[in-house]
Amino acid sequence: MQTATRTLALVAMLFTATRASAQLGQPAPAPDTLVLVESLVFENGASSNFQPMMIQLLDEYYTAGPCEASNNWATCDDLRFGFAINAGRSCHDTADDGPLSWYYTPDEDGGIDVKARVQGIHGERKGTGRTYCDNDNFINHDSALNRVWNRTFPGTTRATLTALTGNPSDPTSRGFWARPHLNFFTLKNLPRSTNGGNDNRVLRSLQNACAMFAGLPVVDDNGTATPTDDVVLGNLPSMPTWVLVERSANSAAHIYGGMIAAAGGTGECQIKQGEWATLEMCDYVFSGVTESTLRAGISAGTANNPSTGAYRCGPSRSTSKSAYSTGGLAAPTLPSMRCHLSGTTQGQCPRSDPPTNLLGVFKCTRQLPFGVSAPPPGSGNDYVIRYCPNGIPNDDILDPSCVALRESQGDIQFVDEQRTLFVITRRNQCDGGSVEIIECPTGQACDTGGVGRCADGTVVCPDGLPVCKPAFGDFPEICNGLDDDCDGKVDNLRTSWRNPLYASYTLPAPEHSGKNCNAQDVCECPGGGTDLKAGHNFEEYLDSWGGAC
C-alpha cells in the first residue's frame, strides 16, 4: 500500500501575514541592542579596556549600508546598536530623559554612530561636557532603566493597540514585536542618590529590570509604576538585561551586577538561609523586601564566610537556560572582555571563566510575533521552528535542507517566562539562511503530491515538521473507472491484484464478487466514475460502489 508522505512547507495561518512581508534571502529582523554604560566606566580614562573592546566588537556585528533587497541584503546588520550613558543628575539631553545621556536609538548602521561616540568619550575626564556630572555620588540605575524602557517603547501611556502590536492587515507592521529588544548594561558601582544615600536605588533598579524583562511598566524615580492604561499590559515584548561588571568594581558591585542580571532574566541568585537556596529575584523584590535588607545581603555576600541573608549570583544552573544565562560577567582585562563578549579564546580565557560569546547570543535571538507564545514543554502541542540554510523557500516547493529546531533537543531555548523570545543555540544556524516559526495546522487539507484518491491529505506533525498524510488509503483496483491504487493508471486490474502489497486483500462474497473482473484487464467503464472519497478501509470502499460499472 502507498504509505509515503511528503513534507510540506506549511506556515500556520497565524504567521501568513508576517511571512508574506519577507523576501527570498531576507534575513530575520536583527535584534535592537542598547549599550547602556554607567558613566564612571569612562571616568578618568578608566575605559582603557572597555573602549578598544567595543571598537573591535562593533565592527564584527554591523555592516555599513542599508538593509534592502537591492543589494541582496548584503549589508544588513547582525545587531542594530544604540548607545546611552547612565550619567548623573545634571547630565542629560532633555529634561524628559532625566539622568540619562541618550545618544543613539538602536537602528540599522547604529554601530557606526556608537563606535564614533565611544571613541570620542574615551579619555574624557569628570566634569567635561554633558557626559559626566560634578557629583559622582549620584548613580541612579533605576532612573536609567526607567528611561530605557520609555525610549524603547515610546508613547506606551497613550499608544494604541496597533502601535504596540502591529496591524494584522499590514504584513510589514509588527509594532514593538518586530524584533528582539536587548539591554546590555555595563556598571561599576551600586546605585546611590545625590547625597550619597541609598534612597531605595537598589530595590527600584532590580524592580525595573524585572519589569522590563516581563514586558510591564517600570517604576519611576518615586517608586511609582509608570502611568499607563490597560492596553499596555500584556502587549509589550520582553526586554532582558545582560550585565558586564567593569574591571575596577569591588566585590559588592559584582554581587549587585549578578542580581540585576537575575532580575533581567539572564542570571540566577541564591540566598543563604542556613543552606543556600535559589532566589526567585522578581518575586523577591516585589514581596516587600527593603533597601536595607538588600544592601545588607550584598555586603554579607562579600565575606569569606557569608552569614544568613547573604546573596551569591552567577549564571543559571538550569540546562534550559545555558545558551543565554551569563550572570554578571566580570571583565578585569581586555582579553577577558573579548572572551565574554565574542567568545575569543586563543588561550586568553581563564579556566574558571570560559568564553560566553554574548554578542553571538544576541545575534541568535529571535522574537515571536504578537499574540504567539510557545506552548509549555511536554504539552504535546505541534510547534516547531524551522531553519532553512538556503533562505526562505517557496511555499509550494519542498526544501529538503530545512530542519526543525526543537526545544526538547536543545536547538532553541526560550528566554522569557511568556516564551515569546528564544535563542538559537547553534551559531551556524544564525549565519545566513532563514528561521521560520511554524505552528502545525493539524487537520488542514493538503496535497500529498500523489495521484488519485491518494492526492488528498491532511496535515500532521509526527516529528515536529508538518507532513501531508493521505486522507484516504490506496486499495487494489476494482472496475470503476478510477485509480484506486494511486499508481497513476485506471482499472489496471491484473497488475494491481498481483502487487504483493495487496496479497492479503480479497473481495467478500457474494456482494462484491466480480468487482475486480477476476483480476483481468477487461474492465470497461467509459468516462470513469466520481470518487466519493468513501471508505477508510477496503470493505467500506467496496460498499460505496455497488457495481458502478
N, C-alpha and C positions, 0 to 999 in steps of 0.2 A: 504494500500500500504506500501511497505517496505521503511521506511524513516530513519532507524538507520544509523548513521555514526560512523566511528571508528577513534579515534585519532591515528595519525601516528607519529613515532619517525623519522621525516624527517629533516635532516640538509641541508641547502641550499648548492648547488654545490660550492658556493663560499667558504664554510668552510670545505669542504670534506677533503682537504689535511691537514688542521690544526687538525681536529678531528681525522684523521687517525693515528696521532702520539701518541694519548692518549691511555691509557690502563685502564681497569676496575679498579675503585677505585683511579686512579691517581688524585691528587689534581690539582687545577688550578695553573699556574705558580705564585709563590709567588712574591710580589712586591719587587723591589730593593729600599731600604730605606737608603738614605745617611743622617747620623747625622753630620751636619755641625755646628761647635761651634766657636763663636768668642773667641779668646784666653783669654780675660780679664774675661770671665766667670770662668776660673780656677785660676786666679791670686791670690796669697797670701792666698790660702785656701778658696777662695770665692766659691768653688764648694761643700761646705758642704751640700748643698741641691741637687744640680744637680748630683753629683757623686753617692750618695746612691740611688737616684731615678732611674738613668739609670741602675745601677746594678740590682735593683729589677725588673725593667720592661723588661730588655733584656731577662731575664730567662723565661718570660711569652710568648715570641714570637719566640723563636728558640728552636730546639731540636737537641742535638748533634748526629751526624751520617749522612750518605749520604741519599739523596733523591732518592730512587730507588725501583724498583718493588720487588727486592729480599727479602725485609722485609715488603712488602705490604705498602710501602710509610709511614711507621710508624714514621720515623724520619725526615720528610720533615719540613723545617722551615715555619712558617706562614709569617715571614718577613725576607728578606735577607739583613742584616745590613752591612753598610760601615761607615767609620769614617774619618773626616777631620777637621782640625783646621784652622780657618782664623787668621793666625798669622801676624807678621809684616814683613817688607821688607827682613830682613836677615834670616828669619826662614822658611826654605823650604827644601824639599827633593832633588829636582833637579831644575836647572835653568829654566826649562820649566814650572814648576809649579808656579814659582814666589812666592808671599806671601801666600802660602797655604801649610800647612803640611798635605799631603795626606797619610793616614796610611793604610786604607783598602778599596778596591773597594767592593761594595756590592756583596755578594756571599753566597752560601749555607754554613751554620755554621759560617757566619761572626760575629754573635753575640758573639761567644767565643772570637775572637780576639778583638772586640770592648770593651767587658767587661774588658779584661785584660789591655787594653790601658787606659781606663778610670780610672781603679784602680791605675795604675802607675802614671798618671798625677796628681791625687788628692794630693794637698798639695805642689806641686812644686811651687817655687817662681819665680818671674820675673827674667830673666837673666840666668836661669839654662837650659842648653842644647838647643836644637833647638826649643822647644815648644814655647818659648816666645822670644821677642827681647829686645834690650836695649832702644827702643824708642816706648813707648806705644801711642805716638801721631799718629802713622800711623795705622789707622783702615780702611782697604780697602775692604769693602764688594763687591764692583763692580768687583775687580780683582778676589776675591774668587769665585764669581758666574761665572765669565768667565771660570775659571779653572774647576769648577764643570761641566759645560757644555761640555768642551773639554775632560774631563776624562770620562764622562758618554757616550759620543758619539765620541769615538776616531777615528781619521782618516777621519773625515767628509769632510775635504777640499780635500781629494783625494779618498774618498770611492766610490765604485761602487754602483749602484742601488741595487744589490743583497746584499751587505754588510749592506745597510741601511734598506732594507725592507724584506730580506729573499729571498729564492729561491722557487718559486712556485712549482717546480717539486720535491722539497725535503720537506716533511711534517714536518721534525724536524728543519728546518731552517726558522726562522721568523725575523732574523736580530734584529734591535733595537726595534722591535714591539713585541718581545716575551713575555714581561711582563711590568707592570707599572714601571715608574721611578719617585720616590717621594723624595723631598728635605725637610728635617726637620732642620730648621735654628734657633739656639739659639743665641741671641745677647744681648748686654748690652748698646751700645753707638751708636750715629750717626757716620758715617764714616768720616774720615779726612785724610789728607796727612801727609807726614813725618814732615813737618814744622808746623803741627797743623792747616794748612789752609783747605779750602773746596775743591778746585780743581775739582768741578763737581762730587764729590763722591756720593752724594745722588742721583743726576739725573741719573748717569750711573748705580748705583745699582738698581734703580727702572726699568730702561730700560732693564737691563739684566734679572731681574725677569720676566718682561713681555715677553721677547724673549724666555726664557726657557719655559714659560707657553704656548706660541704659537707654539713651535717647530721650532723656527727660529734662525739663527746665533746671537750670543751675540756680544756686543761691547767690544773692547779691552781697555787697560789702557789709550789709547789716545782718546777714544770715537769713534773709527772707527769700523764698523762692521767687525767681524772676516772674513777673506778672505775665500771664498768658491765658488764652481761652482754651476751651476744651478741644478745639480742633487740633491743637498741637500734640496733646497727649496721645502717645502711641503711634504718631505719624512721623517721627523723626528717626533717622537711622542711628545706629551706634557709632560713637567716635571714641575708640580705645586710645589709651595713652601709654607709650613706651618711655622709659626713663634712662638717661645716661647721667651718672654722677661724676662731676668734674674732679680732676686729679687731686686737688688740694683740699677736698672736702674731708671733714672729720667723720668719725665712725657714726655719730648720731645722724649726720646727713645721709649716710649710706643706708641706715635703717629707715629713715623717713622716705628716701627715694624708693626703697622697696615697697613701702606702704602705698605711695602714690601709684606705683605700678600695679599693685594688687587691687587698688580701688579702680584703676583704669582698665582692669581685665587682663593684664599681661604679667602678672606675678602672683605670688602667694605668701602669706604671712602666718606665723604661728604665735601664740601667746602662752607664756608659762603659767600653768595652773597646777602646780605640783609636777606634772608631766607637761611636755609641750603638746599643744592641741592646735589643730588648724583653725584659723581665724577667718570667718566669713566677713571680710572687711566692710562691704557695703551694708550688710545688716548691722554690723557693729557700730559704725559711725552715725547711723540714724536711730540708734537704740537709746540715746540719752547719755552716752559716754561724754565726759567733759574734756576740755582742753588740757587741764592739769593732769588728768589720768593718761592722756595720750603722750604728753611730754615726759611724764614720769616713766612710762613704759619704754619710750625710746631711750631715755637715759639709762634705765636698768639694763637694756639690751646691749649696751656698750661694755658692760662689766665682764670680767673673765668668768665669773660665776654668777650668771644672771639670776635675779631674785624673782619672786612671784609677780606677775603682771608685766614682765619684760616681753618685748617683741623681737622676733627674728624673721627675716624675709629673704626670698630668693625666687627662682623660677618655680612654676608649679610642678609638683611631683607627679601629676597625672599624665599618663602617656597620651591621652587625648588632647593635651594642650602643648605638647613638646615642640611643635613646629613654630609656635609664636610666643610662648611664655618665656620671658628672659629675666624678670625681676628688675631691680635697679642695677644696671650694668656699671661696673667700676671701670674707670678709664684713667689709670695713672700715667700712661705713656702713649705716644703716638702709635707705636705698633699695636698696643692693646686696644686702642680705639678702632684701628683698622680690623683687628681680629674680631671685634664685636660687630662692627657695622658692615663690613664687606666680606667677612669670612676668610680674610687673608691669613695664611698660616706661615709658611716659609720658616718654620721653627721659632716664630716670634710669640706665639700664644703660650702662656704658662699652662702646664699640665692641669692645674686646678681651675683653669679659666678657658675652656675650649671655645673655638670660634662659633659665633651665632649667626653671622650673615643677616643682620637685622634689616638692612635695606633690601636684601633679597626677599625677606619675608614680606616687606611692604609691596614689592613688585608682584608677588604672587598672591596678593589679597584681592578678593572679588566680593562684590555686593549684589545680593539678590534684589530684584525689583520690589517695589512697594506691594505689600499685601501677601508676599510669599515668604514662607519660612520652612525650613526643613523639618520633616516630622521627627519625633523623638527616636533615638536609636532603638532598634529592635521592634518598632511599631508594625513592621510588615508592609508599610505603605511603599508603593512604587515611586522611587525618586532617585534620579541619577544626574550627575554632572558629566558631560561628555567632552573629551579632549580630542580635537582633530588636528594633527600636525600639519596637514596641508591647507589649513584655513577652513573657512565656512563652506561646507559642501552644499550643492544644490539639494533642495528638499526631495526631489524625485530621483536622486542618484545615490546609490549605496556607496559609501566611502569605507572600505574595509580597514583603513588605517585608524579610524575613530575608535577610541577605547573609553570605557566607563571609568570614572573616578569615584571610588566608593569610600565612604567614611569608615565602614567596617574593616577595610583593608588598609587604612591609614593613608589613602591617597589625598584626602582632604581633612581638614579639621576646622570646626566651627569655632569662632571667637566669642561671639556674644551669646547671652542666655536666650535671646529670641531666635537664635540660629538663622540669622539673615546675612552674616558676614563670615566668609570662610577663607582659609589659606590652602593653596595647593602645595603639597609637601615636597614634590619633586620639581626642582628648579628647571629642568629641561622642558617641562610642560608649561612653563611661563614664557619661554623664548619662542616667539612666533606661534603659528597655528592659531587655533581658536578654542575657547572654552565656552560651551553652551550649557545652560541649565535646562534640563529636560525633566518634565514630570510625566510619567507614563499615563496616557489617556486610555486606561484599561477598558476594553469593550468597544472602542471606537472602530468603525468599519475601515478596512484597508484592503489593498490589492496585494496578494501574495506574489504576483508575478507568474503564477501558474496559469493553467488553461481550464476551460470548462467550469464545472461547479467548484473546482479547487482554486479558482482565482479569487473567490470571495473569502475574506478573512476578518478576524478581529484582533485587536492589539492586546498582547500580553507582555509581561516583562519578567521572564523567569530568572534572568541573571542581571537585571538592572537596566539593560538597554532594551528599548522597545523592539519587539519582533512581531511579525504578522503570522498568526496561526490560522490555517484553513478553518473556516467555519463549518464546512461540510466535508465529510470523508469521501475518499475515492473508492469506487466499487467496481467489480468486474462488469463488463458491458452486457446490457440487455438491448433488445431490439426496440429502440425508442427514438432514433434519430439524434441522440445526444452523445457527448463524450463523457461517459460515466466514469472511466478510469483515469481521466485527466492526462492522457498521453498525447493529446492533440489530434486524435483520429476518432471518427464517429462510427459506431457499430462494427468495429473490427473484432468480432466475437471470438474467432478462432485464436488470435494472438492473445487476447485478454484472458481468456479462460485457461490458457496454457502458461500464464505468468505464475511462477512459483509463489509470488506474494499472495495470490488468491487461491492457493491449493486447498484451503480449509473451507472455501465457500461452496454452498450448494443451493439449489433452487427448491424451496419447500414445496412438496406435492400435497394436493393436486392443484392448488390455486395458482401456483406460479410456474408450473411445468411448461417448458417450451419457450419461455420468455427470452432465452438465450439462443434459440434456434439450434439447440443441441451443439452449441459451440462451433457452428459452421458459419462462414461468411455469406449467408444467403438472405440477410435481413434487407427488406425494402421498406423504408419509412420516408416517403417523399416529403421534402420540406422540413423534416425534422420536427421535434417536439419542442415544448416550452418547459424548461427546467423550473419546477415549482419550488426548488430548494428544500424538498421534503426529505425527511428520513435522516436521522443521525446514526442509524445502524442499517444493515443491509435489508432486514426484513421490513422495517418501516419504509425503506426506499422502494422496495418491490410493491408494497401495498399501495403506494401513491400512484402507480401507473395503471394497473388494471387493464393491461393489453392495449396500450396506446397505438401499437402498430401490429 
